[in-house]
Amino acid sequence: MAEEKVRLDKWLWAARFYKTRNLAKEAIEGGKVHHQGQRCKPAKTPSVGEEYVVRTGYDERTVVVKALSGVRRGAPEAQLLYQETAESIAKREQAANLRKAGALGLQTDGRPTKKQRRQIQQFKDFFD
């Protein structure tokens, strides 16, 4: 499981943060992976003990590298490659709860009526 050198994109793929290595490379190039507040390059070599901020979808995780591997294995083995910080877990859970609450709180009565559409148009015209 331990290798001396492995690329960051390959490690993220092996740790199952991204489904393909190409997606991991694009995420790194897109600025979704940071080390010490700085953007990384796909060829960066991670070391054991380094901390990375990885954003996938809505979630942002702060992980500490525990082991290096360039081979993608099952999820239980992939979770041994890193450890997520306690602050990161709490922050992610809080964000998920806010998303759930927001989705339930936004309910409408459907499409506006003809009268409401006229009022909306008058309101827009007033500010143009």
N, CA, C and O atoms as CSV, one atom per row, in Angstrom:
chain,resi,resn,atom,element,x,y,z
A,1,MET,N,N,0.828,-1.187,0.000
A,1,MET,CA,C,0.000,0.000,0.000
A,1,MET,C,C,0.874,1.253,0.000
A,1,MET,O,O,0.477,2.272,-0.566
A,2,ALA,N,N,2.037,1.201,0.612
A,2,ALA,CA,C,2.892,2.380,0.678
A,2,ALA,C,C,3.847,2.407,-0.504
A,2,ALA,O,O,4.526,1.423,-0.796
A,3,GLU,N,N,3.888,3.528,-1.166
A,3,GLU,CA,C,4.819,3.748,-2.261
A,3,GLU,C,C,5.614,4.997,-1.941
A,3,GLU,O,O,5.192,5.829,-1.137
A,4,GLU,N,N,6.771,5.121,-2.577
A,4,GLU,CA,C,7.584,6.293,-2.287
A,4,GLU,C,C,7.045,7.542,-2.956
A,4,GLU,O,O,6.884,8.575,-2.306
A,5,LYS,N,N,6.768,7.460,-4.236
A,5,LYS,CA,C,6.291,8.643,-4.949
A,5,LYS,C,C,5.028,8.303,-5.720
A,5,LYS,O,O,4.938,7.278,-6.396
A,6,VAL,N,N,4.058,9.195,-5.597
A,6,VAL,CA,C,2.815,9.049,-6.341
A,6,VAL,C,C,2.309,10.464,-6.633
A,6,VAL,O,O,2.442,11.366,-5.806
A,7,ARG,N,N,1.736,10.638,-7.806
A,7,ARG,CA,C,1.206,11.955,-8.174
A,7,ARG,C,C,-0.055,12.255,-7.365
A,7,ARG,O,O,-0.778,11.348,-6.952
A,8,LEU,N,N,-0.301,13.539,-7.150
A,8,LEU,CA,C,-1.470,13.950,-6.374
A,8,LEU,C,C,-2.768,13.515,-7.043
A,8,LEU,O,O,-3.683,13.045,-6.367
A,9,ASP,N,N,-2.860,13.667,-8.369
A,9,ASP,CA,C,-4.095,13.261,-9.053
A,9,ASP,C,C,-4.331,11.756,-8.918
A,9,ASP,O,O,-5.470,11.310,-8.780
A,10,LYS,N,N,-3.262,10.990,-8.959
A,10,LYS,CA,C,-3.389,9.537,-8.822
A,10,LYS,C,C,-3.787,9.168,-7.386
A,10,LYS,O,O,-4.583,8.252,-7.180
A,11,TRP,N,N,-3.237,9.875,-6.401
A,11,TRP,CA,C,-3.585,9.605,-5.002
A,11,TRP,C,C,-5.049,9.943,-4.738
A,11,TRP,O,O,-5.747,9.173,-4.078
A,12,LEU,N,N,-5.530,11.095,-5.249
A,12,LEU,CA,C,-6.932,11.476,-5.058
A,12,LEU,C,C,-7.867,10.451,-5.697
A,12,LEU,O,O,-8.935,10.153,-5.162
A,13,TRP,N,N,-7.458,9.920,-6.838
A,13,TRP,CA,C,-8.247,8.888,-7.520
A,13,TRP,C,C,-8.236,7.598,-6.702
A,13,TRP,O,O,-9.273,6.956,-6.538
A,14,ALA,N,N,-7.059,7.218,-6.187
A,14,ALA,CA,C,-6.941,5.992,-5.402
A,14,ALA,C,C,-7.687,6.117,-4.077
A,14,ALA,O,O,-8.206,5.125,-3.566
A,15,ALA,N,N,-7.747,7.332,-3.512
A,15,ALA,CA,C,-8.457,7.557,-2.252
A,15,ALA,C,C,-9.958,7.739,-2.480
A,15,ALA,O,O,-10.707,7.975,-1.532
A,16,ARG,N,N,-10.391,7.632,-3.719
A,16,ARG,CA,C,-11.807,7.668,-4.114
A,16,ARG,C,C,-12.490,9.006,-3.874
A,16,ARG,O,O,-13.671,9.053,-3.531
A,17,PHE,N,N,-11.743,10.097,-4.055
A,17,PHE,CA,C,-12.380,11.413,-4.021
A,17,PHE,C,C,-13.018,11.703,-5.374
A,17,PHE,O,O,-14.024,12.409,-5.448
A,18,TYR,N,N,-12.440,11.162,-6.442
A,18,TYR,CA,C,-12.947,11.366,-7.801
A,18,TYR,C,C,-13.026,10.016,-8.498
A,18,TYR,O,O,-12.223,9.123,-8.228
A,19,LYS,N,N,-14.002,9.869,-9.401
A,19,LYS,CA,C,-14.241,8.582,-10.058
A,19,LYS,C,C,-13.153,8.207,-11.054
A,19,LYS,O,O,-12.824,7.030,-11.204
A,20,THR,N,N,-12.592,9.204,-11.736
A,20,THR,CA,C,-11.535,8.920,-12.699
A,20,THR,C,C,-10.327,9.792,-12.404
A,20,THR,O,O,-10.423,10.819,-11.731
A,21,ARG,N,N,-9.203,9.362,-12.916
A,21,ARG,CA,C,-7.986,10.142,-12.717
A,21,ARG,C,C,-8.063,11.455,-13.482
A,21,ARG,O,O,-7.518,12.469,-13.046
A,22,ASN,N,N,-8.734,11.430,-14.611
A,22,ASN,CA,C,-8.899,12.652,-15.400
A,22,ASN,C,C,-9.739,13.676,-14.643
A,22,ASN,O,O,-9.431,14.867,-14.677
A,23,LEU,N,N,-10.801,13.231,-13.956
A,23,LEU,CA,C,-11.605,14.144,-13.146
A,23,LEU,C,C,-10.776,14.729,-12.006
A,23,LEU,O,O,-10.917,15.904,-11.668
A,24,ALA,N,N,-9.916,13.911,-11.418
A,24,ALA,CA,C,-9.042,14.397,-10.343
A,24,ALA,C,C,-8.084,15.455,-10.893
A,24,ALA,O,O,-7.851,16.478,-10.249
A,25,LYS,N,N,-7.536,15.213,-12.067
A,25,LYS,CA,C,-6.612,16.165,-12.697
A,25,LYS,C,C,-7.322,17.479,-13.005
A,25,LYS,O,O,-6.776,18.555,-12.760
A,26,GLU,N,N,-8.543,17.394,-13.542
A,26,GLU,CA,C,-9.308,18.604,-13.866
A,26,GLU,C,C,-9.689,19.378,-12.606
A,26,GLU,O,O,-9.702,20.609,-12.614
A,27,ALA,N,N,-9.997,18.666,-11.530
A,27,ALA,CA,C,-10.337,19.332,-10.274
A,27,ALA,C,C,-9.127,20.081,-9.717
A,27,ALA,O,O,-9.257,21.202,-9.225
A,28,ILE,N,N,-7.964,19.466,-9.797
A,28,ILE,CA,C,-6.740,20.120,-9.313
A,28,ILE,C,C,-6.447,21.360,-10.148
A,28,ILE,O,O,-6.150,22.426,-9.608
A,29,GLU,N,N,-6.533,21.212,-11.466
A,29,GLU,CA,C,-6.268,22.351,-12.359
A,29,GLU,C,C,-7.323,23.437,-12.197
A,29,GLU,O,O,-7.037,24.613,-12.422
A,30,GLY,N,N,-8.551,23.055,-11.804
A,30,GLY,CA,C,-9.631,24.008,-11.616
A,30,GLY,C,C,-9.601,24.699,-10.259
A,30,GLY,O,O,-10.480,25.510,-9.964
A,31,GLY,N,N,-8.612,24.395,-9.432
A,31,GLY,CA,C,-8.469,25.066,-8.149
A,31,GLY,C,C,-9.331,24.491,-7.046
A,31,GLY,O,O,-9.640,25.194,-6.085
A,32,LYS,N,N,-9.729,23.235,-7.156
A,32,LYS,CA,C,-10.579,22.628,-6.141
A,32,LYS,C,C,-9.776,21.848,-5.097
A,32,LYS,O,O,-10.347,21.282,-4.165
A,33,VAL,N,N,-8.447,21.822,-5.259
A,33,VAL,CA,C,-7.578,21.146,-4.296
A,33,VAL,C,C,-6.511,22.140,-3.857
A,33,VAL,O,O,-5.804,22.715,-4.684
A,34,HIS,N,N,-6.403,22.336,-2.539
A,34,HIS,CA,C,-5.430,23.285,-1.996
A,34,HIS,C,C,-4.551,22.623,-0.947
A,34,HIS,O,O,-4.988,21.735,-0.215
A,35,HIS,N,N,-3.314,23.070,-0.891
A,35,HIS,CA,C,-2.360,22.633,0.132
A,35,HIS,C,C,-1.748,23.885,0.737
A,35,HIS,O,O,-1.110,24.669,0.034
A,36,GLN,N,N,-1.935,24.074,2.018
A,36,GLN,CA,C,-1.457,25.253,2.743
A,36,GLN,C,C,-1.980,26.541,2.111
A,36,GLN,O,O,-1.255,27.530,2.004
A,37,GLY,N,N,-3.241,26.518,1.696
A,37,GLY,CA,C,-3.881,27.701,1.130
A,37,GLY,C,C,-3.511,27.994,-0.310
A,37,GLY,O,O,-3.987,28.979,-0.874
A,38,GLN,N,N,-2.685,27.176,-0.914
A,38,GLN,CA,C,-2.247,27.397,-2.299
A,38,GLN,C,C,-2.821,26.314,-3.208
A,38,GLN,O,O,-3.015,25.172,-2.792
A,39,ARG,N,N,-3.088,26.691,-4.450
A,39,ARG,CA,C,-3.531,25.714,-5.439
A,39,ARG,C,C,-2.401,24.755,-5.747
A,39,ARG,O,O,-1.227,25.117,-5.655
A,40,CYS,N,N,-2.750,23.534,-6.111
A,40,CYS,CA,C,-1.756,22.500,-6.388
A,40,CYS,C,C,-1.688,22.226,-7.883
A,40,CYS,O,O,-2.511,22.700,-8.666
A,41,LYS,N,N,-0.679,21.443,-8.250
A,41,LYS,CA,C,-0.568,20.936,-9.610
A,41,LYS,C,C,-0.762,19.424,-9.566
A,41,LYS,O,O,-0.471,18.796,-8.547
A,42,PRO,N,N,-1.254,18.824,-10.666
A,42,PRO,CA,C,-1.531,17.384,-10.656
A,42,PRO,C,C,-0.300,16.526,-10.376
A,42,PRO,O,O,-0.427,15.440,-9.811
A,43,ALA,N,N,0.888,16.994,-10.760
A,43,ALA,CA,C,2.098,16.190,-10.593
A,43,ALA,C,C,2.735,16.353,-9.221
A,43,ALA,O,O,3.782,15.760,-8.959
A,44,LYS,N,N,2.128,17.143,-8.338
A,44,LYS,CA,C,2.688,17.324,-6.991
A,44,LYS,C,C,2.739,15.981,-6.278
A,44,LYS,O,O,1.843,15.151,-6.429
A,45,THR,N,N,3.784,15.779,-5.511
A,45,THR,CA,C,3.939,14.540,-4.772
A,45,THR,C,C,3.490,14.749,-3.336
A,45,THR,O,O,4.160,15.456,-2.584
A,46,PRO,N,N,2.369,14.151,-2.935
A,46,PRO,CA,C,1.926,14.309,-1.542
A,46,PRO,C,C,2.817,13.504,-0.601
A,46,PRO,O,O,3.380,12.480,-0.988
A,47,SER,N,N,2.936,13.971,0.623
A,47,SER,CA,C,3.705,13.265,1.647
A,47,SER,C,C,2.784,12.918,2.802
A,47,SER,O,O,1.756,13.563,3.008
A,48,VAL,N,N,3.159,11.901,3.545
A,48,VAL,CA,C,2.373,11.493,4.709
A,48,VAL,C,C,2.402,12.631,5.730
A,48,VAL,O,O,3.469,13.157,6.051
A,49,GLY,N,N,1.241,13.004,6.233
A,49,GLY,CA,C,1.132,14.064,7.221
A,49,GLY,C,C,0.719,15.406,6.643
A,49,GLY,O,O,0.380,16.319,7.396
A,50,GLU,N,N,0.738,15.548,5.321
A,50,GLU,CA,C,0.330,16.813,4.705
A,50,GLU,C,C,-1.193,16.940,4.746
A,50,GLU,O,O,-1.919,15.945,4.739
A,51,GLU,N,N,-1.656,18.195,4.789
A,51,GLU,CA,C,-3.084,18.477,4.870
A,51,GLU,C,C,-3.549,19.114,3.566
A,51,GLU,O,O,-2.929,20.054,3.070
A,52,TYR,N,N,-4.638,18.599,3.017
A,52,TYR,CA,C,-5.200,19.107,1.767
A,52,TYR,C,C,-6.659,19.468,1.980
A,52,TYR,O,O,-7.359,18.835,2.770
A,53,VAL,N,N,-7.107,20.486,1.271
A,53,VAL,CA,C,-8.519,20.848,1.241
A,53,VAL,C,C,-9.034,20.422,-0.126
A,53,VAL,O,O,-8.583,20.933,-1.151
A,54,VAL,N,N,-9.971,19.490,-0.141
A,54,VAL,CA,C,-10.494,18.906,-1.379
A,54,VAL,C,C,-11.976,19.226,-1.478
A,54,VAL,O,O,-12.748,18.916,-0.571
A,55,ARG,N,N,-12.372,19.852,-2.591
A,55,ARG,CA,C,-13.783,20.174,-2.795
A,55,ARG,C,C,-14.360,19.240,-3.854
A,55,ARG,O,O,-13.841,19.149,-4.966
A,56,THR,N,N,-15.443,18.546,-3.492
A,56,THR,CA,C,-16.152,17.665,-4.423
A,56,THR,C,C,-17.632,17.999,-4.332
A,56,THR,O,O,-18.255,17.784,-3.292
A,57,GLY,N,N,-18.189,18.517,-5.396
A,57,GLY,CA,C,-19.600,18.899,-5.379
A,57,GLY,C,C,-19.838,20.007,-4.378
A,57,GLY,O,O,-19.174,21.043,-4.421
A,58,TYR,N,N,-20.790,19.795,-3.470
A,58,TYR,CA,C,-21.086,20.784,-2.438
A,58,TYR,C,C,-20.143,20.666,-1.245
A,58,TYR,O,O,-20.024,21.596,-0.448
A,59,ASP,N,N,-19.479,19.530,-1.125
A,59,ASP,CA,C,-18.681,19.242,0.059
A,59,ASP,C,C,-17.248,19.727,-0.080
A,59,ASP,O,O,-16.642,19.638,-1.148
A,60,GLU,N,N,-16.722,20.240,1.022
A,60,GLU,CA,C,-15.315,20.617,1.098
A,60,GLU,C,C,-14.734,19.883,2.294
A,60,GLU,O,O,-15.185,20.066,3.425
A,61,ARG,N,N,-13.727,19.049,2.037
A,61,ARG,CA,C,-13.129,18.237,3.084
A,61,ARG,C,C,-11.689,18.660,3.326
A,61,ARG,O,O,-10.954,18.963,2.387
A,62,THR,N,N,-11.300,18.678,4.578
A,62,THR,CA,C,-9.906,18.889,4.946
A,62,THR,C,C,-9.385,17.538,5.400
A,62,THR,O,O,-9.840,16.991,6.404
A,63,VAL,N,N,-8.424,17.002,4.651
A,63,VAL,CA,C,-7.926,15.660,4.926
A,63,VAL,C,C,-6.419,15.692,5.172
A,63,VAL,O,O,-5.695,16.524,4.624
A,64,VAL,N,N,-5.976,14.770,6.003
A,64,VAL,CA,C,-4.556,14.587,6.290
A,64,VAL,C,C,-4.147,13.265,5.657
A,64,VAL,O,O,-4.802,12.245,5.868
A,65,VAL,N,N,-3.062,13.277,4.877
A,65,VAL,CA,C,-2.580,12.079,4.195
A,65,VAL,C,C,-1.996,11.126,5.237
A,65,VAL,O,O,-1.094,11.496,5.988
A,66,LYS,N,N,-2.513,9.905,5.277
A,66,LYS,CA,C,-2.021,8.882,6.203
A,66,LYS,C,C,-1.138,7.856,5.505
A,66,LYS,O,O,-0.217,7.314,6.115
A,67,ALA,N,N,-1.411,7.584,4.234
A,67,ALA,CA,C,-0.627,6.611,3.473
A,67,ALA,C,C,-0.699,6.985,1.999
A,67,ALA,O,O,-1.604,7.702,1.573
A,68,LEU,N,N,0.262,6.494,1.230
A,68,LEU,CA,C,0.301,6.766,-0.208
A,68,LEU,C,C,-0.003,5.494,-0.975
A,68,LEU,O,O,0.432,4.402,-0.608
A,69,SER,N,N,-0.761,5.662,-2.048
A,69,SER,CA,C,-1.072,4.534,-2.919
A,69,SER,C,C,-1.459,5.065,-4.282
A,69,SER,O,O,-2.168,6.066,-4.389
A,70,GLY,N,N,-0.996,4.399,-5.315
A,70,GLY,CA,C,-1.369,4.755,-6.671
A,70,GLY,C,C,-2.328,3.750,-7.262
A,70,GLY,O,O,-2.659,3.818,-8.446
A,71,VAL,N,N,-2.781,2.806,-6.430
A,71,VAL,CA,C,-3.671,1.742,-6.883
A,71,VAL,C,C,-5.038,1.962,-6.257
A,71,VAL,O,O,-5.160,2.122,-5.043
A,72,ARG,N,N,-6.067,1.967,-7.103
A,72,ARG,CA,C,-7.431,2.156,-6.609
A,72,ARG,C,C,-7.966,0.818,-6.120
A,72,ARG,O,O,-8.001,-0.159,-6.868
A,73,ARG,N,N,-8.378,0.783,-4.873
A,73,ARG,CA,C,-8.919,-0.434,-4.278
A,73,ARG,C,C,-10.318,-0.143,-3.733
A,73,ARG,O,O,-10.907,0.888,-4.057
A,74,GLY,N,N,-10.837,-1.023,-2.932
A,74,GLY,CA,C,-12.165,-0.865,-2.367
A,74,GLY,C,C,-12.240,0.324,-1.416
A,74,GLY,O,O,-11.215,0.820,-0.947
A,75,ALA,N,N,-13.445,0.771,-1.139
A,75,ALA,CA,C,-13.659,1.942,-0.289
A,75,ALA,C,C,-13.076,1.772,1.113
A,75,ALA,O,O,-12.478,2.720,1.621
A,76,PRO,N,N,-13.217,0.612,1.768
A,76,PRO,CA,C,-12.628,0.494,3.105
A,76,PRO,C,C,-11.106,0.684,3.098
A,76,PRO,O,O,-10.554,1.285,4.020
A,77,GLU,N,N,-10.432,0.178,2.068
A,77,GLU,CA,C,-8.982,0.351,1.970
A,77,GLU,C,C,-8.627,1.782,1.586
A,77,GLU,O,O,-7.605,2.308,2.025
A,78,ALA,N,N,-9.469,2.416,0.766
A,78,ALA,CA,C,-9.206,3.792,0.348
A,78,ALA,C,C,-9.318,4.748,1.533
A,78,ALA,O,O,-8.596,5.743,1.589
A,79,GLN,N,N,-10.205,4.465,2.470
A,79,GLN,CA,C,-10.373,5.326,3.637
A,79,GLN,C,C,-9.176,5.275,4.573
A,79,GLN,O,O,-9.020,6.152,5.424
A,80,LEU,N,N,-8.330,4.262,4.429
A,80,LEU,CA,C,-7.117,4.174,5.238
A,80,LEU,C,C,-6.023,5.107,4.734
A,80,LEU,O,O,-5.029,5.325,5.426
A,81,LEU,N,N,-6.197,5.660,3.532
A,81,LEU,CA,C,-5.186,6.540,2.948
A,81,LEU,C,C,-5.220,7.944,3.535
A,81,LEU,O,O,-4.240,8.681,3.426
A,82,TYR,N,N,-6.331,8.325,4.154
A,82,TYR,CA,C,-6.470,9.695,4.662
A,82,TYR,C,C,-7.309,9.695,5.928
A,82,TYR,O,O,-7.978,8.714,6.253
A,83,GLN,N,N,-7.259,10.820,6.637
A,83,GLN,CA,C,-8.124,11.028,7.792
A,83,GLN,C,C,-8.690,12.424,7.693
A,83,GLN,O,O,-7.944,13.395,7.567
A,84,GLU,N,N,-9.994,12.530,7.747
A,84,GLU,CA,C,-10.645,13.838,7.692
A,84,GLU,C,C,-10.615,14.476,9.071
A,84,GLU,O,O,-10.840,13.799,10.074
A,85,THR,N,N,-10.338,15.773,9.129
A,85,THR,CA,C,-10.264,16.466,10.418
A,85,THR,C,C,-11.659,16.595,11.029
A,85,THR,O,O,-12.663,16.589,10.317
A,86,ALA,N,N,-11.705,16.711,12.344
A,86,ALA,CA,C,-12.981,16.815,13.058
A,86,ALA,C,C,-13.724,18.091,12.672
A,86,ALA,O,O,-14.948,18.086,12.537
A,87,GLU,N,N,-12.974,19.196,12.493
A,87,GLU,CA,C,-13.606,20.459,12.090
A,87,GLU,C,C,-14.262,20.316,10.719
A,87,GLU,O,O,-15.346,20.847,10.479
A,88,SER,N,N,-13.594,19.595,9.830
A,88,SER,CA,C,-14.116,19.398,8.481
A,88,SER,C,C,-15.411,18.594,8.512
A,88,SER,O,O,-16.361,18.914,7.797
A,89,ILE,N,N,-15.450,17.556,9.336
A,89,ILE,CA,C,-16.655,16.721,9.441
A,89,ILE,C,C,-17.823,17.548,9.960
A,89,ILE,O,O,-18.927,17.483,9.420
A,90,ALA,N,N,-17.572,18.332,11.018
A,90,ALA,CA,C,-18.635,19.164,11.595
A,90,ALA,C,C,-19.124,20.198,10.589
A,90,ALA,O,O,-20.327,20.434,10.473
A,91,LYS,N,N,-18.206,20.808,9.870
A,91,LYS,CA,C,-18.562,21.830,8.881
A,91,LYS,C,C,-19.394,21.222,7.747
A,91,LYS,O,O,-20.365,21.825,7.289
A,92,ARG,N,N,-19.007,20.033,7.301
A,92,ARG,CA,C,-19.734,19.355,6.226
A,92,ARG,C,C,-21.146,18.989,6.666
A,92,ARG,O,O,-22.102,19.180,5.914
A,93,GLU,N,N,-21.281,18.459,7.890
A,93,GLU,CA,C,-22.602,18.086,8.396
A,93,GLU,C,C,-23.500,19.305,8.553
A,93,GLU,O,O,-24.694,19.248,8.257
A,94,GLN,N,N,-22.920,20.411,9.021
A,94,GLN,CA,C,-23.698,21.643,9.175
A,94,GLN,C,C,-24.169,22.152,7.810
A,94,GLN,O,O,-25.318,22.570,7.666
A,95,ALA,N,N,-23.292,22.118,6.818
A,95,ALA,CA,C,-23.657,22.568,5.472
A,95,ALA,C,C,-24.750,21.676,4.885
A,95,ALA,O,O,-25.664,22.166,4.222
A,96,ALA,N,N,-24.657,20.373,5.127
A,96,ALA,CA,C,-25.681,19.445,4.625
A,96,ALA,C,C,-27.028,19.728,5.276
A,96,ALA,O,O,-28.064,19.696,4.611
A,97,ASN,N,N,-27.014,20.004,6.578
A,97,ASN,CA,C,-28.271,20.320,7.267
A,97,ASN,C,C,-28.881,21.612,6.736
A,97,ASN,O,O,-30.098,21.702,6.577
A,98,LEU,N,N,-28.048,22.614,6.459
A,98,LEU,CA,C,-28.546,23.876,5.900
A,98,LEU,C,C,-29.138,23.668,4.511
A,98,LEU,O,O,-30.162,24.259,4.167
A,99,ARG,N,N,-28.479,22.816,3.712
A,99,ARG,CA,C,-29.012,22.536,2.371
A,99,ARG,C,C,-30.361,21.850,2.467
A,99,ARG,O,O,-31.286,22.176,1.723
A,100,LYS,N,N,-30.474,20.888,3.394
A,100,LYS,CA,C,-31.743,20.177,3.559
A,100,LYS,C,C,-32.843,21.123,4.030
A,100,LYS,O,O,-33.970,21.069,3.536
A,101,ALA,N,N,-32.517,21.983,4.977
A,101,ALA,CA,C,-33.505,22.930,5.501
A,101,ALA,C,C,-33.930,23.917,4.424
A,101,ALA,O,O,-35.103,24.281,4.345
A,102,GLY,N,N,-32.992,24.350,3.598
A,102,GLY,CA,C,-33.309,25.296,2.529
A,102,GLY,C,C,-34.188,24.669,1.471
A,102,GLY,O,O,-35.068,25.331,0.922
A,103,ALA,N,N,-33.963,23.407,1.178
A,103,ALA,CA,C,-34.758,22.728,0.154
A,103,ALA,C,C,-36.193,22.555,0.628
A,103,ALA,O,O,-37.126,22.641,-0.170
A,104,LEU,N,N,-36.374,22.314,1.914
A,104,LEU,CA,C,-37.726,22.133,2.434
A,104,LEU,C,C,-38.438,23.469,2.626
A,104,LEU,O,O,-39.664,23.531,2.528
A,105,GLY,N,N,-37.693,24.535,2.896
A,105,GLY,CA,C,-38.288,25.828,3.166
A,105,GLY,C,C,-38.751,26.567,1.924
A,105,GLY,O,O,-39.569,27.481,2.034
A,106,LEU,N,N,-38.266,26.212,0.765
A,106,LEU,CA,C,-38.604,26.914,-0.465
A,106,LEU,C,C,-39.756,26.193,-1.157
A,106,LEU,O,O,-39.549,25.225,-1.889
A,107,GLN,N,N,-40.962,26.674,-0.918
A,107,GLN,CA,C,-42.130,26.093,-1.553
A,107,GLN,C,C,-42.945,27.223,-2.161
A,107,GLN,O,O,-43.150,28.262,-1.534
A,108,THR,N,N,-43.400,27.015,-3.366
A,108,THR,CA,C,-44.194,28.031,-4.060
A,108,THR,C,C,-45.573,27.466,-4.365
A,108,THR,O,O,-45.835,26.273,-4.216
A,109,ASP,N,N,-46.444,28.373,-4.798
A,109,ASP,CA,C,-47.796,27.962,-5.159
A,109,ASP,C,C,-47.898,27.576,-6.630
A,109,ASP,O,O,-48.997,27.383,-7.150
A,110,GLY,N,N,-46.782,27.464,-7.283
A,110,GLY,CA,C,-46.784,27.125,-8.698
A,110,GLY,C,C,-46.546,28.355,-9.548
A,110,GLY,O,O,-45.966,29.338,-9.088
A,111,ARG,N,N,-46.991,28.296,-10.775
A,111,ARG,CA,C,-46.786,29.412,-11.697
A,111,ARG,C,C,-47.625,30.616,-11.293
A,111,ARG,O,O,-48.706,30.464,-10.725
A,112,PRO,N,N,-47.117,31.825,-11.590
A,112,PRO,CA,C,-47.920,33.012,-11.283
A,112,PRO,C,C,-49.135,33.093,-12.217
A,112,PRO,O,O,-49.101,32.614,-13.350
A,113,THR,N,N,-50.196,33.708,-11.713
A,113,THR,CA,C,-51.393,33.902,-12.528
A,113,THR,C,C,-51.131,35.025,-13.530
A,113,THR,O,O,-50.086,35.673,-13.489
A,114,LYS,N,N,-52.092,35.248,-14.429
A,114,LYS,CA,C,-51.948,36.306,-15.429
A,114,LYS,C,C,-51.833,37.671,-14.749
A,114,LYS,O,O,-51.041,38.517,-15.166
A,115,LYS,N,N,-52.621,37.874,-13.708
A,115,LYS,CA,C,-52.568,39.138,-12.974
A,115,LYS,C,C,-51.195,39.317,-12.304
A,115,LYS,O,O,-50.622,40.405,-12.340
A,116,GLN,N,N,-50.680,38.253,-11.701
A,116,GLN,CA,C,-49.373,38.330,-11.048
A,116,GLN,C,C,-48.262,38.581,-12.063
A,116,GLN,O,O,-47.315,39.315,-11.781
A,117,ARG,N,N,-48.374,37.975,-13.240
A,117,ARG,CA,C,-47.364,38.211,-14.285
A,117,ARG,C,C,-47.364,39.667,-14.719
A,117,ARG,O,O,-46.302,40.250,-14.937
A,118,ARG,N,N,-48.566,40.269,-14.848
A,118,ARG,CA,C,-48.662,41.694,-15.194
A,118,ARG,C,C,-48.016,42.556,-14.109
A,118,ARG,O,O,-47.307,43.516,-14.408
A,119,GLN,N,N,-48.268,42.203,-12.853
A,119,GLN,CA,C,-47.670,42.958,-11.752
A,119,GLN,C,C,-46.143,42.831,-11.752
A,119,GLN,O,O,-45.436,43.806,-11.493
A,120,ILE,N,N,-45.644,41.642,-12.040
A,120,ILE,CA,C,-44.192,41.439,-12.116
A,120,ILE,C,C,-43.607,42.289,-13.238
A,120,ILE,O,O,-42.575,42.938,-13.069
A,121,GLN,N,N,-44.283,42.276,-14.391
A,121,GLN,CA,C,-43.787,43.061,-15.531
A,121,GLN,C,C,-43.814,44.553,-15.207
A,121,GLN,O,O,-42.868,45.266,-15.542
A,122,GLN,N,N,-44.865,45.036,-14.569
A,122,GLN,CA,C,-44.939,46.455,-14.182
A,122,GLN,C,C,-43.808,46.804,-13.207
A,122,GLN,O,O,-43.210,47.875,-13.301
A,123,PHE,N,N,-43.526,45.907,-12.287
A,123,PHE,CA,C,-42.456,46.121,-11.323
A,123,PHE,C,C,-41.102,46.205,-12.029
A,123,PHE,O,O,-40.283,47.068,-11.712
A,124,LYS,N,N,-40.874,45.313,-12.978
A,124,LYS,CA,C,-39.612,45.345,-13.739
A,124,LYS,C,C,-39.496,46.620,-14.575
A,124,LYS,O,O,-38.433,47.238,-14.629
A,125,ASP,N,N,-40.598,47.008,-15.226
A,125,ASP,CA,C,-40.596,48.217,-16.052
A,125,ASP,C,C,-40.341,49.467,-15.211
A,125,ASP,O,O,-39.728,50.424,-15.687
A,126,PHE,N,N,-40.805,49.460,-13.976
A,126,PHE,CA,C,-40.630,50.611,-13.087
A,126,PHE,C,C,-39.147,50.892,-12.850
A,126,PHE,O,O,-38.748,52.052,-12.749
A,127,PHE,N,N,-38.323,49.837,-12.759
A,127,PHE,CA,C,-36.909,50.013,-12.470
A,127,PHE,C,C,-36.039,50.118,-13.718
A,127,PHE,O,O,-34.834,50.338,-13.602
A,128,ASP,N,N,-36.614,49.969,-14.893
A,128,ASP,CA,C,-35.825,50.089,-16.147
A,128,ASP,C,C,-35.804,51.500,-16.679
A,128,ASP,O,O,-35.190,51.760,-17.714
